[in-house]
Amino acid sequence: MRADILSAGAAQGLASEVSRLAGIDLAGSFGAVGGILERFLAGDACDVVVLTHAQVTQLTARRRVALDFCSDLGAVRTSVAVRSGDAAPDVSSPAALREALLAADAIFLPDPQKATAGIHFARVLARLGIAEEVAPRLRPQPNGMAAMRALAAAGGRPIGCTQTTEIVATPGVALVAPLPKEHELATVYTVALKAGMANEAARDFARLLTGSGSAAARAAAGFEGAAIRRAGPADTGEARSLVFGVLAEYGFEPEPAGTDADLTDLQAGFLAGGGMFDVAIGPDGRIAACCGMKVMGGGRVELRKMYVRRDLRGQGLGGRLLDRAIAWARAGGFPRVELETASVLKEAVALYRKAGFVARPGKPETCRCDQAFVLDLA
């Protein structure tokens, strides 16, 4: 079996290991996300594409990737590395990081124009006020893996910065720590399938790469946090429990025979009618958030059942779910997205407004809701 992949370098180690264990011949390229996106859009051979959440969301809206598959690998932190055996410097604060970088005679990094970590690290150097001073010592490479290989082979007092997954996957280098909180960057990577792709081996590989069976491998590679994927009928019970639990938290009684009847069976309630339902799987393996799009009569589409478990709120998960839902609606050609909510859900209301939703005239149809919004996609 064979699958062609175009992927951010952050996923190279994981993808290579999963394909080896599954007996799949993996062909294609890994590299800086900017270059990979350019190659994908130019039509390079590809079944599976791995890019950032934001890039995949844009591709979804343009119908360049399949609408029935969109699964995260997780978030990857940008971190500092040294050669294996070298003493790990203190990088726990901006001042300590600055001192460690100034003490190095060579600083290895991925492409500061096209690579996620390289772009960010160049900004960090500027914010630390040392960009000009260390410029002669910078050793930019085409991507993070190349930067780490060059670091491993360097002499003197070198240091490097790229994404954790690329550090972990490269022999001869050692992970020191993520960048300090003031300069941290965690990038979510998402797996998608090229629109119209008919290679079932590639689809199976994408499922293996993002499925529960490879969760431990993803964590060991450096991916972390909640991962969003398209839901299936088997997710019904857990999604319903999540929604009913959040409703109870805010003092609402679930209505399983009324407005919550669509949670009785996700297939019948959302998917069979041409809709969509996403779930986010938390680090504990349980559904931590969800969001659905229900196709209504007259070509309308309504955002429903967007809830996030309390312990994972404030981490941007709701925003990611909303981004994907809106992109899916754009791809489907819907002129607008409607929703109804309750004013007590202040964080959700703020999120909707930030995304461009405006108040919709008329009284909400759902009895527990007192606000209605619409987002024009035209």
Contacts in CASP RR format, 6 or more apart in sequence:
PFRMAT RR
TARGET T0000
AUTHOR 0000-0000-0000
METHOD contacts of the structure
MODEL  1
MRADILSAGAAQGLASEVSRLAGIDLAGSFGAVGGILERFLAGDACDVVV
LTHAQVTQLTARRRVALDFCSDLGAVRTSVAVRSGDAAPDVSSPAALREA
LLAADAIFLPDPQKATAGIHFARVLARLGIAEEVAPRLRPQPNGMAAMRA
LAAAGGRPIGCTQTTEIVATPGVALVAPLPKEHELATVYTVALKAGMANE
AARDFARLLTGSGSAAARAAAGFEGAAIRRAGPADTGEARSLVFGVLAEY
GFEPEPAGTDADLTDLQAGFLAGGGMFDVAIGPDGRIAACCGMKVMGGGR
VELRKMYVRRDLRGQGLGGRLLDRAIAWARAGGFPRVELETASVLKEAVA
LYRKAGFVARPGKPETCRCDQAFVLDLA
1 23 0 8 1.000
1 24 0 8 1.000
1 25 0 8 1.000
1 201 0 8 1.000
1 204 0 8 1.000
1 205 0 8 1.000
2 24 0 8 1.000
2 25 0 8 1.000
2 26 0 8 1.000
2 27 0 8 1.000
2 199 0 8 1.000
2 201 0 8 1.000
2 202 0 8 1.000
3 19 0 8 1.000
3 24 0 8 1.000
3 25 0 8 1.000
3 26 0 8 1.000
3 27 0 8 1.000
3 47 0 8 1.000
3 48 0 8 1.000
3 199 0 8 1.000
3 201 0 8 1.000
3 202 0 8 1.000
3 205 0 8 1.000
3 206 0 8 1.000
4 27 0 8 1.000
4 28 0 8 1.000
4 45 0 8 1.000
4 46 0 8 1.000
4 47 0 8 1.000
4 48 0 8 1.000
4 199 0 8 1.000
4 202 0 8 1.000
5 15 0 8 1.000
5 26 0 8 1.000
5 27 0 8 1.000
5 28 0 8 1.000
5 29 0 8 1.000
5 30 0 8 1.000
5 46 0 8 1.000
5 47 0 8 1.000
5 48 0 8 1.000
5 49 0 8 1.000
5 50 0 8 1.000
6 28 0 8 1.000
6 29 0 8 1.000
6 36 0 8 1.000
6 39 0 8 1.000
6 40 0 8 1.000
6 44 0 8 1.000
6 46 0 8 1.000
6 48 0 8 1.000
6 49 0 8 1.000
6 50 0 8 1.000
7 15 0 8 1.000
7 29 0 8 1.000
7 30 0 8 1.000
7 31 0 8 1.000
7 36 0 8 1.000
7 48 0 8 1.000
7 49 0 8 1.000
7 50 0 8 1.000
7 51 0 8 1.000
8 30 0 8 1.000
8 31 0 8 1.000
8 32 0 8 1.000
8 33 0 8 1.000
8 36 0 8 1.000
8 50 0 8 1.000
8 51 0 8 1.000
8 52 0 8 1.000
8 116 0 8 1.000
8 189 0 8 1.000
9 30 0 8 1.000
9 31 0 8 1.000
9 32 0 8 1.000
9 33 0 8 1.000
9 36 0 8 1.000
9 143 0 8 1.000
9 144 0 8 1.000
9 145 0 8 1.000
9 163 0 8 1.000
9 165 0 8 1.000
9 166 0 8 1.000
10 50 0 8 1.000
10 76 0 8 1.000
10 116 0 8 1.000
10 163 0 8 1.000
10 165 0 8 1.000
10 166 0 8 1.000
10 187 0 8 1.000
10 189 0 8 1.000
11 30 0 8 1.000
11 50 0 8 1.000
11 73 0 8 1.000
11 165 0 8 1.000
11 189 0 8 1.000
11 191 0 8 1.000
11 209 0 8 1.000
12 30 0 8 1.000
12 31 0 8 1.000
12 145 0 8 1.000
12 165 0 8 1.000
12 166 0 8 1.000
12 169 0 8 1.000
13 165 0 8 1.000
13 169 0 8 1.000
13 221 0 8 1.000
14 73 0 8 1.000
14 165 0 8 1.000
14 169 0 8 1.000
14 209 0 8 1.000
14 214 0 8 1.000
14 217 0 8 1.000
14 218 0 8 1.000
14 221 0 8 1.000
14 223 0 8 1.000
15 26 0 8 1.000
15 30 0 8 1.000
15 50 0 8 1.000
15 209 0 8 1.000
16 26 0 8 1.000
17 217 0 8 1.000
17 221 0 8 1.000
18 205 0 8 1.000
18 208 0 8 1.000
18 209 0 8 1.000
18 214 0 8 1.000
18 217 0 8 1.000
19 25 0 8 1.000
19 26 0 8 1.000
19 205 0 8 1.000
22 204 0 8 1.000
22 205 0 8 1.000
22 208 0 8 1.000
24 201 0 8 1.000
24 204 0 8 1.000
24 205 0 8 1.000
26 205 0 8 1.000
27 45 0 8 1.000
28 45 0 8 1.000
28 46 0 8 1.000
29 36 0 8 1.000
29 39 0 8 1.000
29 44 0 8 1.000
30 36 0 8 1.000
30 143 0 8 1.000
30 145 0 8 1.000
31 115 0 8 1.000
31 142 0 8 1.000
31 143 0 8 1.000
31 144 0 8 1.000
31 145 0 8 1.000
32 110 0 8 1.000
32 111 0 8 1.000
32 114 0 8 1.000
32 115 0 8 1.000
32 116 0 8 1.000
32 142 0 8 1.000
32 143 0 8 1.000
32 144 0 8 1.000
33 51 0 8 1.000
33 52 0 8 1.000
33 55 0 8 1.000
33 114 0 8 1.000
33 115 0 8 1.000
33 116 0 8 1.000
34 114 0 8 1.000
34 115 0 8 1.000
35 114 0 8 1.000
36 49 0 8 1.000
36 50 0 8 1.000
36 51 0 8 1.000
37 51 0 8 1.000
37 55 0 8 1.000
39 46 0 8 1.000
40 46 0 8 1.000
40 49 0 8 1.000
40 51 0 8 1.000
40 59 0 8 1.000
40 64 0 8 1.000
40 194 0 8 1.000
41 64 0 8 1.000
46 194 0 8 1.000
47 193 0 8 1.000
47 194 0 8 1.000
47 197 0 8 1.000
47 199 0 8 1.000
47 202 0 8 1.000
47 203 0 8 1.000
48 191 0 8 1.000
48 192 0 8 1.000
48 193 0 8 1.000
48 194 0 8 1.000
48 202 0 8 1.000
48 205 0 8 1.000
48 206 0 8 1.000
48 209 0 8 1.000
49 56 0 8 1.000
49 59 0 8 1.000
49 65 0 8 1.000
49 191 0 8 1.000
49 192 0 8 1.000
49 193 0 8 1.000
49 194 0 8 1.000
50 73 0 8 1.000
50 189 0 8 1.000
50 190 0 8 1.000
50 191 0 8 1.000
50 192 0 8 1.000
51 59 0 8 1.000
51 189 0 8 1.000
51 190 0 8 1.000
51 192 0 8 1.000
52 116 0 8 1.000
52 187 0 8 1.000
52 188 0 8 1.000
52 189 0 8 1.000
52 190 0 8 1.000
53 72 0 8 1.000
53 187 0 8 1.000
53 188 0 8 1.000
53 189 0 8 1.000
53 190 0 8 1.000
53 320 0 8 1.000
53 323 0 8 1.000
54 323 0 8 1.000
55 190 0 8 1.000
56 65 0 8 1.000
56 70 0 8 1.000
56 190 0 8 1.000
56 192 0 8 1.000
57 323 0 8 1.000
57 324 0 8 1.000
57 327 0 8 1.000
58 327 0 8 1.000
59 65 0 8 1.000
59 192 0 8 1.000
60 67 0 8 1.000
60 70 0 8 1.000
60 192 0 8 1.000
60 324 0 8 1.000
60 327 0 8 1.000
60 328 0 8 1.000
60 330 0 8 1.000
60 331 0 8 1.000
61 326 0 8 1.000
61 327 0 8 1.000
61 330 0 8 1.000
61 331 0 8 1.000
62 331 0 8 1.000
63 195 0 8 1.000
63 331 0 8 1.000
63 332 0 8 1.000
64 194 0 8 1.000
64 195 0 8 1.000
65 192 0 8 1.000
65 193 0 8 1.000
65 194 0 8 1.000
65 195 0 8 1.000
66 192 0 8 1.000
66 193 0 8 1.000
66 194 0 8 1.000
66 195 0 8 1.000
66 196 0 8 1.000
66 197 0 8 1.000
67 276 0 8 1.000
67 328 0 8 1.000
67 331 0 8 1.000
67 332 0 8 1.000
68 230 0 8 1.000
69 191 0 8 1.000
69 192 0 8 1.000
69 193 0 8 1.000
69 203 0 8 1.000
69 206 0 8 1.000
69 230 0 8 1.000
70 190 0 8 1.000
70 191 0 8 1.000
70 192 0 8 1.000
70 228 0 8 1.000
70 229 0 8 1.000
70 230 0 8 1.000
70 278 0 8 1.000
70 324 0 8 1.000
71 190 0 8 1.000
71 191 0 8 1.000
71 206 0 8 1.000
71 207 0 8 1.000
71 209 0 8 1.000
71 210 0 8 1.000
71 211 0 8 1.000
71 227 0 8 1.000
71 228 0 8 1.000
71 229 0 8 1.000
71 230 0 8 1.000
72 188 0 8 1.000
72 189 0 8 1.000
72 190 0 8 1.000
72 191 0 8 1.000
72 210 0 8 1.000
72 226 0 8 1.000
72 227 0 8 1.000
72 228 0 8 1.000
72 229 0 8 1.000
73 189 0 8 1.000
73 190 0 8 1.000
73 191 0 8 1.000
73 209 0 8 1.000
73 210 0 8 1.000
73 218 0 8 1.000
73 223 0 8 1.000
73 227 0 8 1.000
74 188 0 8 1.000
74 189 0 8 1.000
74 218 0 8 1.000
74 223 0 8 1.000
74 224 0 8 1.000
74 225 0 8 1.000
74 226 0 8 1.000
74 227 0 8 1.000
75 186 0 8 1.000
75 187 0 8 1.000
75 188 0 8 1.000
75 189 0 8 1.000
75 223 0 8 1.000
75 224 0 8 1.000
75 225 0 8 1.000
76 163 0 8 1.000
76 164 0 8 1.000
76 165 0 8 1.000
76 186 0 8 1.000
76 187 0 8 1.000
76 188 0 8 1.000
76 189 0 8 1.000
76 222 0 8 1.000
76 223 0 8 1.000
76 224 0 8 1.000
77 163 0 8 1.000
77 164 0 8 1.000
77 178 0 8 1.000
77 179 0 8 1.000
77 184 0 8 1.000
77 185 0 8 1.000
77 186 0 8 1.000
77 222 0 8 1.000
77 224 0 8 1.000
78 116 0 8 1.000
78 117 0 8 1.000
78 120 0 8 1.000
78 121 0 8 1.000
78 161 0 8 1.000
78 162 0 8 1.000
78 163 0 8 1.000
78 164 0 8 1.000
78 178 0 8 1.000
78 179 0 8 1.000
78 184 0 8 1.000
78 185 0 8 1.000
78 186 0 8 1.000
78 187 0 8 1.000
79 161 0 8 1.000
79 162 0 8 1.000
79 163 0 8 1.000
79 164 0 8 1.000
79 167 0 8 1.000
79 175 0 8 1.000
79 176 0 8 1.000
79 177 0 8 1.000
79 178 0 8 1.000
79 179 0 8 1.000
80 89 0 8 1.000
80 91 0 8 1.000
80 97 0 8 1.000
80 100 0 8 1.000
80 159 0 8 1.000
80 160 0 8 1.000
80 161 0 8 1.000
80 175 0 8 1.000
80 176 0 8 1.000
80 177 0 8 1.000
80 178 0 8 1.000
80 179 0 8 1.000
81 148 0 8 1.000
81 151 0 8 1.000
81 159 0 8 1.000
81 160 0 8 1.000
81 161 0 8 1.000
81 162 0 8 1.000
81 167 0 8 1.000
81 173 0 8 1.000
81 174 0 8 1.000
81 175 0 8 1.000
81 176 0 8 1.000
82 88 0 8 1.000
82 89 0 8 1.000
82 151 0 8 1.000
82 158 0 8 1.000
82 159 0 8 1.000
82 160 0 8 1.000
82 173 0 8 1.000
82 174 0 8 1.000
82 176 0 8 1.000
83 151 0 8 1.000
83 152 0 8 1.000
83 154 0 8 1.000
83 158 0 8 1.000
83 172 0 8 1.000
83 173 0 8 1.000
83 174 0 8 1.000
84 152 0 8 1.000
84 171 0 8 1.000
84 172 0 8 1.000
84 173 0 8 1.000
84 174 0 8 1.000
85 174 0 8 1.000
86 174 0 8 1.000
88 174 0 8 1.000
88 176 0 8 1.000
88 177 0 8 1.000
89 96 0 8 1.000
89 99 0 8 1.000
89 100 0 8 1.000
89 103 0 8 1.000
89 159 0 8 1.000
89 176 0 8 1.000
90 96 0 8 1.000
90 99 0 8 1.000
90 100 0 8 1.000
91 97 0 8 1.000
91 100 0 8 1.000
91 176 0 8 1.000
91 177 0 8 1.000
91 179 0 8 1.000
91 180 0 8 1.000
92 177 0 8 1.000
92 180 0 8 1.000
93 180 0 8 1.000
93 182 0 8 1.000
94 127 0 8 1.000
94 128 0 8 1.000
94 180 0 8 1.000
94 182 0 8 1.000
94 183 0 8 1.000
96 180 0 8 1.000
97 124 0 8 1.000
97 128 0 8 1.000
97 179 0 8 1.000
97 180 0 8 1.000
97 183 0 8 1.000
98 128 0 8 1.000
98 129 0 8 1.000
98 130 0 8 1.000
100 159 0 8 1.000
101 107 0 8 1.000
101 125 0 8 1.000
101 128 0 8 1.000
101 130 0 8 1.000
101 134 0 8 1.000
101 159 0 8 1.000
102 130 0 8 1.000
102 133 0 8 1.000
102 134 0 8 1.000
103 157 0 8 1.000
104 137 0 8 1.000
104 157 0 8 1.000
104 158 0 8 1.000
104 159 0 8 1.000
104 160 0 8 1.000
105 137 0 8 1.000
105 156 0 8 1.000
105 157 0 8 1.000
105 158 0 8 1.000
106 137 0 8 1.000
106 139 0 8 1.000
106 154 0 8 1.000
106 155 0 8 1.000
106 156 0 8 1.000
106 157 0 8 1.000
106 158 0 8 1.000
106 159 0 8 1.000
107 134 0 8 1.000
107 137 0 8 1.000
107 138 0 8 1.000
107 139 0 8 1.000
107 158 0 8 1.000
107 159 0 8 1.000
107 160 0 8 1.000
107 161 0 8 1.000
108 139 0 8 1.000
108 141 0 8 1.000
108 147 0 8 1.000
108 148 0 8 1.000
108 150 0 8 1.000
108 151 0 8 1.000
108 154 0 8 1.000
108 158 0 8 1.000
108 159 0 8 1.000
108 160 0 8 1.000
108 161 0 8 1.000
108 162 0 8 1.000
109 117 0 8 1.000
109 118 0 8 1.000
109 121 0 8 1.000
109 122 0 8 1.000
109 138 0 8 1.000
109 139 0 8 1.000
109 140 0 8 1.000
109 141 0 8 1.000
109 144 0 8 1.000
109 147 0 8 1.000
109 160 0 8 1.000
109 161 0 8 1.000
109 162 0 8 1.000
110 117 0 8 1.000
110 118 0 8 1.000
110 140 0 8 1.000
110 141 0 8 1.000
110 142 0 8 1.000
110 143 0 8 1.000
110 144 0 8 1.000
110 146 0 8 1.000
110 147 0 8 1.000
110 162 0 8 1.000
110 166 0 8 1.000
111 118 0 8 1.000
111 140 0 8 1.000
111 141 0 8 1.000
111 142 0 8 1.000
111 143 0 8 1.000
112 118 0 8 1.000
112 119 0 8 1.000
112 121 0 8 1.000
112 122 0 8 1.000
112 140 0 8 1.000
113 119 0 8 1.000
115 143 0 8 1.000
115 144 0 8 1.000
115 162 0 8 1.000
116 163 0 8 1.000
116 185 0 8 1.000
116 187 0 8 1.000
117 144 0 8 1.000
117 161 0 8 1.000
117 162 0 8 1.000
117 163 0 8 1.000
117 166 0 8 1.000
117 185 0 8 1.000
117 187 0 8 1.000
118 140 0 8 1.000
118 161 0 8 1.000
118 162 0 8 1.000
120 185 0 8 1.000
121 161 0 8 1.000
121 162 0 8 1.000
122 131 0 8 1.000
124 161 0 8 1.000
124 179 0 8 1.000
124 183 0 8 1.000
125 131 0 8 1.000
125 134 0 8 1.000
127 183 0 8 1.000
128 183 0 8 1.000
139 147 0 8 1.000
139 150 0 8 1.000
139 154 0 8 1.000
139 158 0 8 1.000
140 147 0 8 1.000
141 147 0 8 1.000
141 149 0 8 1.000
141 150 0 8 1.000
143 166 0 8 1.000
144 162 0 8 1.000
144 163 0 8 1.000
144 166 0 8 1.000
145 166 0 8 1.000
145 169 0 8 1.000
145 170 0 8 1.000
147 160 0 8 1.000
147 162 0 8 1.000
147 166 0 8 1.000
148 160 0 8 1.000
148 162 0 8 1.000
148 166 0 8 1.000
148 167 0 8 1.000
148 170 0 8 1.000
148 173 0 8 1.000
149 170 0 8 1.000
151 158 0 8 1.000
151 159 0 8 1.000
151 160 0 8 1.000
151 173 0 8 1.000
152 170 0 8 1.000
152 171 0 8 1.000
152 172 0 8 1.000
152 173 0 8 1.000
161 179 0 8 1.000
163 187 0 8 1.000
164 175 0 8 1.000
164 178 0 8 1.000
164 222 0 8 1.000
165 221 0 8 1.000
165 222 0 8 1.000
165 223 0 8 1.000
167 173 0 8 1.000
167 174 0 8 1.000
167 175 0 8 1.000
168 175 0 8 1.000
168 220 0 8 1.000
168 221 0 8 1.000
168 222 0 8 1.000
169 221 0 8 1.000
178 184 0 8 1.000
179 185 0 8 1.000
186 224 0 8 1.000
188 320 0 8 1.000
189 223 0 8 1.000
190 228 0 8 1.000
191 206 0 8 1.000
191 209 0 8 1.000
191 210 0 8 1.000
193 202 0 8 1.000
193 203 0 8 1.000
193 206 0 8 1.000
197 203 0 8 1.000
208 214 0 8 1.000
210 227 0 8 1.000
210 229 0 8 1.000
211 229 0 8 1.000
212 281 0 8 1.000
212 285 0 8 1.000
215 285 0 8 1.000
218 227 0 8 1.000
219 283 0 8 1.000
224 283 0 8 1.000
225 282 0 8 1.000
225 283 0 8 1.000
225 315 0 8 1.000
226 280 0 8 1.000
226 281 0 8 1.000
226 282 0 8 1.000
226 283 0 8 1.000
226 288 0 8 1.000
226 289 0 8 1.000
226 312 0 8 1.000
226 315 0 8 1.000
226 317 0 8 1.000
227 280 0 8 1.000
227 281 0 8 1.000
227 282 0 8 1.000
228 278 0 8 1.000
228 279 0 8 1.000
228 280 0 8 1.000
228 281 0 8 1.000
228 289 0 8 1.000
228 317 0 8 1.000
228 320 0 8 1.000
228 321 0 8 1.000
228 324 0 8 1.000
229 278 0 8 1.000
229 279 0 8 1.000
229 280 0 8 1.000
229 281 0 8 1.000
230 276 0 8 1.000
230 277 0 8 1.000
230 278 0 8 1.000
231 239 0 8 1.000
231 266 0 8 1.000
231 277 0 8 1.000
231 278 0 8 1.000
231 279 0 8 1.000
231 290 0 8 1.000
232 266 0 8 1.000
232 267 0 8 1.000
232 271 0 8 1.000
232 277 0 8 1.000
233 265 0 8 1.000
233 266 0 8 1.000
233 267 0 8 1.000
233 271 0 8 1.000
235 266 0 8 1.000
235 277 0 8 1.000
235 279 0 8 1.000
235 287 0 8 1.000
236 263 0 8 1.000
236 264 0 8 1.000
236 265 0 8 1.000
236 266 0 8 1.000
236 267 0 8 1.000
237 263 0 8 1.000
238 279 0 8 1.000
238 286 0 8 1.000
238 287 0 8 1.000
239 263 0 8 1.000
239 266 0 8 1.000
239 277 0 8 1.000
239 279 0 8 1.000
239 287 0 8 1.000
239 290 0 8 1.000
239 305 0 8 1.000
240 260 0 8 1.000
240 263 0 8 1.000
240 264 0 8 1.000
242 287 0 8 1.000
242 288 0 8 1.000
242 289 0 8 1.000
242 290 0 8 1.000
242 307 0 8 1.000
242 309 0 8 1.000
243 254 0 8 1.000
243 260 0 8 1.000
243 263 0 8 1.000
243 290 0 8 1.000
243 305 0 8 1.000
243 307 0 8 1.000
244 254 0 8 1.000
244 260 0 8 1.000
246 307 0 8 1.000
246 308 0 8 1.000
246 309 0 8 1.000
246 310 0 8 1.000
247 253 0 8 1.000
247 254 0 8 1.000
247 307 0 8 1.000
247 368 0 8 1.000
248 254 0 8 1.000
249 310 0 8 1.000
250 342 0 8 1.000
250 344 0 8 1.000
250 345 0 8 1.000
252 342 0 8 1.000
252 368 0 8 1.000
253 368 0 8 1.000
254 260 0 8 1.000
255 261 0 8 1.000
255 367 0 8 1.000
255 368 0 8 1.000
256 263 0 8 1.000
256 264 0 8 1.000
259 366 0 8 1.000
259 367 0 8 1.000
259 368 0 8 1.000
261 269 0 8 1.000
262 268 0 8 1.000
262 269 0 8 1.000
262 270 0 8 1.000
262 294 0 8 1.000
262 304 0 8 1.000
262 305 0 8 1.000
263 269 0 8 1.000
263 305 0 8 1.000
266 277 0 8 1.000
269 294 0 8 1.000
270 276 0 8 1.000
270 277 0 8 1.000
270 292 0 8 1.000
270 293 0 8 1.000
270 294 0 8 1.000
270 304 0 8 1.000
271 277 0 8 1.000
273 295 0 8 1.000
274 295 0 8 1.000
275 292 0 8 1.000
275 293 0 8 1.000
275 294 0 8 1.000
275 295 0 8 1.000
275 301 0 8 1.000
276 292 0 8 1.000
276 293 0 8 1.000
276 325 0 8 1.000
276 328 0 8 1.000
277 290 0 8 1.000
277 291 0 8 1.000
277 292 0 8 1.000
277 293 0 8 1.000
277 305 0 8 1.000
278 290 0 8 1.000
278 291 0 8 1.000
278 292 0 8 1.000
278 321 0 8 1.000
278 324 0 8 1.000
278 325 0 8 1.000
279 287 0 8 1.000
279 289 0 8 1.000
279 290 0 8 1.000
280 287 0 8 1.000
280 288 0 8 1.000
280 289 0 8 1.000
280 290 0 8 1.000
280 308 0 8 1.000
280 312 0 8 1.000
280 317 0 8 1.000
280 320 0 8 1.000
280 321 0 8 1.000
281 287 0 8 1.000
281 288 0 8 1.000
282 288 0 8 1.000
282 312 0 8 1.000
288 308 0 8 1.000
288 309 0 8 1.000
288 311 0 8 1.000
288 312 0 8 1.000
288 317 0 8 1.000
289 306 0 8 1.000
289 307 0 8 1.000
289 308 0 8 1.000
289 309 0 8 1.000
289 312 0 8 1.000
289 317 0 8 1.000
289 318 0 8 1.000
289 321 0 8 1.000
290 305 0 8 1.000
290 306 0 8 1.000
290 307 0 8 1.000
290 321 0 8 1.000
291 303 0 8 1.000
291 305 0 8 1.000
291 306 0 8 1.000
291 307 0 8 1.000
291 318 0 8 1.000
291 321 0 8 1.000
291 322 0 8 1.000
291 324 0 8 1.000
291 325 0 8 1.000
292 303 0 8 1.000
292 304 0 8 1.000
292 305 0 8 1.000
292 306 0 8 1.000
292 325 0 8 1.000
293 301 0 8 1.000
293 302 0 8 1.000
293 303 0 8 1.000
293 304 0 8 1.000
293 325 0 8 1.000
293 328 0 8 1.000
293 329 0 8 1.000
293 337 0 8 1.000
294 301 0 8 1.000
294 302 0 8 1.000
294 304 0 8 1.000
295 301 0 8 1.000
296 302 0 8 1.000
296 338 0 8 1.000
299 334 0 8 1.000
300 334 0 8 1.000
300 336 0 8 1.000
300 338 0 8 1.000
301 329 0 8 1.000
301 334 0 8 1.000
301 336 0 8 1.000
301 337 0 8 1.000
301 338 0 8 1.000
302 337 0 8 1.000
302 338 0 8 1.000
302 339 0 8 1.000
302 340 0 8 1.000
303 322 0 8 1.000
303 325 0 8 1.000
303 337 0 8 1.000
303 338 0 8 1.000
303 339 0 8 1.000
304 339 0 8 1.000
306 318 0 8 1.000
306 321 0 8 1.000
306 322 0 8 1.000
306 325 0 8 1.000
306 339 0 8 1.000
306 348 0 8 1.000
308 317 0 8 1.000
308 318 0 8 1.000
308 321 0 8 1.000
313 347 0 8 1.000
314 347 0 8 1.000
318 351 0 8 1.000
319 351 0 8 1.000
319 355 0 8 1.000
322 351 0 8 1.000
322 352 0 8 1.000
322 355 0 8 1.000
325 337 0 8 1.000
326 337 0 8 1.000
326 355 0 8 1.000
326 375 0 8 1.000
326 377 0 8 1.000
329 337 0 8 1.000
329 377 0 8 1.000
330 377 0 8 1.000
333 377 0 8 1.000
334 377 0 8 1.000
335 376 0 8 1.000
335 377 0 8 1.000
335 378 0 8 1.000
336 374 0 8 1.000
336 375 0 8 1.000
336 376 0 8 1.000
336 377 0 8 1.000
336 378 0 8 1.000
337 357 0 8 1.000
337 374 0 8 1.000
337 375 0 8 1.000
337 377 0 8 1.000
338 360 0 8 1.000
338 372 0 8 1.000
338 373 0 8 1.000
338 374 0 8 1.000
338 375 0 8 1.000
339 352 0 8 1.000
339 357 0 8 1.000
339 372 0 8 1.000
339 373 0 8 1.000
339 374 0 8 1.000
340 364 0 8 1.000
340 365 0 8 1.000
340 366 0 8 1.000
340 369 0 8 1.000
340 371 0 8 1.000
340 372 0 8 1.000
340 373 0 8 1.000
341 348 0 8 1.000
341 349 0 8 1.000
341 352 0 8 1.000
341 369 0 8 1.000
341 371 0 8 1.000
341 372 0 8 1.000
341 373 0 8 1.000
342 368 0 8 1.000
342 369 0 8 1.000
342 370 0 8 1.000
342 371 0 8 1.000
343 349 0 8 1.000
343 370 0 8 1.000
343 371 0 8 1.000
349 371 0 8 1.000
352 373 0 8 1.000
352 375 0 8 1.000
353 373 0 8 1.000
355 375 0 8 1.000
356 375 0 8 1.000
357 373 0 8 1.000
357 374 0 8 1.000
357 375 0 8 1.000
358 373 0 8 1.000
358 374 0 8 1.000
358 375 0 8 1.000
359 371 0 8 1.000
359 372 0 8 1.000
359 373 0 8 1.000
360 372 0 8 1.000
360 373 0 8 1.000
360 374 0 8 1.000
362 372 0 8 1.000
363 372 0 8 1.000
364 370 0 8 1.000
364 371 0 8 1.000
364 372 0 8 1.000
END
